Amino acid sequence: MESKEIFKNKIWMNVLADLKEKVDENTYSLLSGLDYVELKENSLYIYTPDNVYKTWILADLLEDITLSAKKVIGQDVNIQVISLKEIKKEEQKREDENFYGYLTLNPKFTFKNLVIGNHNKVAYQSCIAVAENPGKIFNPLFIYGDVGLGKTHMLHATAYHLLKRNQNAKIIYTTADTFASEMFSYIQKGMILEFRKRYKDVDLLLMDDIQFLVGKERTQIEFYHIFNILYTAGKQIILSSDQPPNSLKGIEKRLISRFNSGLIVEITKPDLETKVNIINKKASEYGIEIPREVAIFLGKIVNSSVRELEGAVKRLKAYCDIMGKPLNLEVAKTVLKDVVELQEIKSISVDSIIDEVCSYFKIDKKDLLSDKKNKNLVMARQIAMYLSKTLTEEPLSSLSTYFKKKNHSTIISACNKVEETMNKDRKFKLIVDFLKDKLIAS
């Protein structure tokens, strides 16, 4: 510390000696254990390890310490008690502000706050990989999916993850619209070279909503050159869009070719189980407890986006806080009746799942529940088990009984197999998603 520092020196030891006559042995022992005391001008600063220690001194000992310090030093002394833990916390806060201050990132959009499910697992793992090996693999990384599914969250989280590994990393997060606006602003000022320099010096470029480059020929030309400079220099590029590259009509073929040269991953709509997890995560963030039946209800009626799920949670939170009512299924239906078109939602049963799967694959129920190893039967049986685990609240033991298995390890194995195949086989995934959506909508 700057200024005159005392570490159990003569002045503090004399203060303690005077206090020894006024306090009990345990109190004296605790005071003797203080590591740092600082005399600055007419103030004696006593640094405590934490807030508990600080509060104790201020409440019980301040007057005695003040009198003893005055007696030892020979003049009035102002006693300041400061918690070292508070200092450390403030320093960390300032460090974090400096650390992230120059980036327009949402502090909530971190991987810690991201709910991972089958809908976004590949995108998540890809972002982790490029954040830990920028420019070396999956470059560019192109993420696409419908509005409100978490693409922006994924991009921001990747930036945070890289910054934690390398605080000196130069990162730009922007949208295609913002990029275009900035470019024309620099052109009007005659500073296009400065604009190019700003982008070509980065280690990671994140561009959101790349679809808004459609029709902007001048912007596409500029972005093409910046893209090439970064790619050639081994800098990481991550792009997001609401559709895959080949569907972006109105963007130059040479840019589409660049987009296709890296890894392309899709974020799809979350399944019911994942939506329930998202709802619970958001509920925890907003300080509201959502019963499971309400979470399942929300997951079934909100089919469009993660953003709308969060909006529904906020609405329920506000209503319950204002009205002072506990949240239950009837309250949820009342609050959300003008937000979504509510239908009478029936519980999905294992029997209905088995019937739907048998109908789709044109097989008999008794064959699906048998031990026959026909390839088509095995696939249908595994899908039925996966959907039963995902869409119902039946415990694994009950599912074992439904499917006439000795134990639930067969159910778990089937579910793992389906998830693995969905990640590899797009057609297979479409079949599972079709059956799932049909069951939820019924």
ABEGO torsion letter per residue (X at the ends): XBEBBBBGBAAAAAAAAAAAAABBAAAAAAAAABABBBBBEABBBBBBABAAAAAAAAAAAAAAAAAAAAAAAGBBBBBBBBBAAAAAAAAAAAAAAAAAAABBBBAABBAAABBBBAAAAAAAAAAAAAAABBGABGOBBBBBEBBGAGAAAAAAAAAAAAAAABAABBBBBBBAAAAAAAAAAAAAAGAAAAAAAAAAABABBBBBGAAAABGBAAAAAAAAAAAAAAAAAGBBBBBBBABBAAABBGBBAAAAAAAAABBBBBBBBBBAAAAAAAAAAAAAAAGBBBBAAAAAAAAAABAABAAAAAAAAAAAAAAAAAAGBBBBAAAAAAAAAAABBBBBBBBBBAAAAAAAAAAAAGBBAAAAABABABAAAAAAAAAAAAAAAAABABBAAAAAAAAGBABAAAAAAAAAAAAAAAAABAAAAAAAAAAAAAAAAX
